[in-house]
Amino acid sequence: MRIEHHPILAFPKKEKIFFMFEGQKVYGFEGDTIASALHALGIQTLSYSIKEHRPRGFYCAIGNCASCNMVVDGIPNVRTCITMLKPGMVVERQTNKGVIL
């Protein structure tokens, strides 16, 4: 789900960054946000709605909504669409105002 070849734009190689997502070691690249790295890996459900527990995904990508809120390194309600990926992060889905699923 990541654009690697484009007829006009160039995408230089970037450093691979490993992090943990729900107990699995996964990776993104330097310059990725947490949400964009997960989306590139095909992970589309980032959180669940509080009342109905419906899946939420990448929506606004500018930090205005709460669809991408996740628990990052034990901190709930992190807006992953604007939080840059760092090596060794521990990322988990959440619901119920920050409760880990």
N, C-alpha and C positions, 0 to 999 in steps of 0.2 A: 504494500500500500504506500510505498515511498517512491516518488519520482526519481529515477536514476539517470534517465536519458531524455533530453529535450532538444528539439531542433534549433532553438534560439539561445536558451539559457545554459550556463555551465554550472555543474554542481561538484565543487572540489571535494575530495575525500576528507572526512573529518574523523577525529578520534572517537573510537567506540567507548561508550560509558556503560558499565554494568551496574544494575541496581536490582532490588528485590521487589517483586510484585506478588502479593499474596502467597509468599513462601517459595516462589520460583525465581531463579536468577534469570533476568532478561536484560536486554540492552537497548540503548538509544545511541544518539550521536551528539557530539559537542554542538551546542547551539539549540538543541531540542528543548521544548518544555516537557514536563512530565506527561501531560495529556497528548501532545503530538507524538511522543515516543510510543506511548501505548496504542494510539490510533494506527501508527505505522506498523505495529505488530499485529493488528487486526482485533485489538481489544476495544470494543465500542461502548460497553457499559462501564461508566466511571462511578456512578453512584445510584442511589434509589430514592424516589420521592418519600417524604416523611410520612404522609398520611396513607397513601395507596400502595407504597413500595414498588412503584413502577420504575423501570430502568431509565436512567438518564445518561446522555452521552455528551460529546463535544457539541456545544451549541453556539455561544457567542464568540468564544476564543479571545475575549478582551477583558475578562474578569468582572463583567457586570452581572451575570446571572450566577446561580449556585449549582448548575448542572454538573460541573466538574469537581465539586468539593470532594476531597478524599482525605484520609488520614496519612500524613507523611511524617515519618520518624516519630510516631506517637502523638503528633499534633493534629487534632481534628479540624475540619473546615478549611483546609488549604485549597486555594483556587489553583488547580494544577494546570490550567491553560496559560497562566502567566508566571508560573514558578519554574525556573530553569532546572533542568536535570543535573544532578551531581552524583559522582560515583558513590556507591554504597547506600543510597537512599533506600528506605523501607516504605513501600507504598501499599495501602490497602483501601478497598472500597468501604464506604460508610453509608449509614442511614440513621434515622432517629436522632438528628442534631448532633452527629459526631460519634455515635456508637458504632463500633466495628461490627461488621456482619459475621 
